[in-house]
């Protein structure tokens, strides 16, 4: 490894963060990690273990936070063992689907507290666990040109990082992405119920339709779960409510009178209220069956 190469920290070593870390290590990146539970497999693969986020902040030039949302980000930033306690010049890369406004406010606070040494960049991803493992994620980057260039260099092994505009642009793109994902997976679930109740073979139908205009990356990824009715989570349905709420915020700020968005948000809210939120988003089939 090149000793002049930037060091990247990773916090949030779950379904997305862990495989992304492996891709970084396979590309020869300097990676330092920390989590509540030790990750011996990642250490064996070459990651440097830190006992606290503070140690990660002290060692890294940039830190990727693959956490659910900004409240979880705040938890690892602050306090005597927090990421910022000993940080120098540090780029904080927010990989969660979050509020664009919230990301901008966090950047202003961290810049003011650190004399511009600590900056924020948003880089939410799309492609799911499959894409994280394969290194084919779509990475939506918002921030300054300089910070985006560094993020692009560091995150390239994980997929395709594209700078879409100033801070918050990545989150707006992810909100748009989640609208399409929500609409698609709800349509797949509802269509599956219509087909099955009409006596069609779901395996045969979705294999056929996947070769036409109804085909999509999401259908390929969730084909097996939808057909088998097996909903172990690789992307929990409950997070869609949060994501569609952020999309609603964007609609309000831009004066957009959305037609589909309110219906999607109401459907996924109902799904969660029915106790299905901890299952995979392909549980839309079960949701419609039980309505």
Helices and strands as residue ranges (DSSP letters): E 7-11, H 17-26, E 30-34, H 40-44, E 48-49, H 53-59, E 62-65, H 70-77, E 90-94, H 100-114, E 118-126, H 128-134, E 137-142, H 145-155, G 156-158, E 159-165, H 169-197, H 202-209, H 217-228, H 239-253, H 261-273, G 281-283, H 284-290
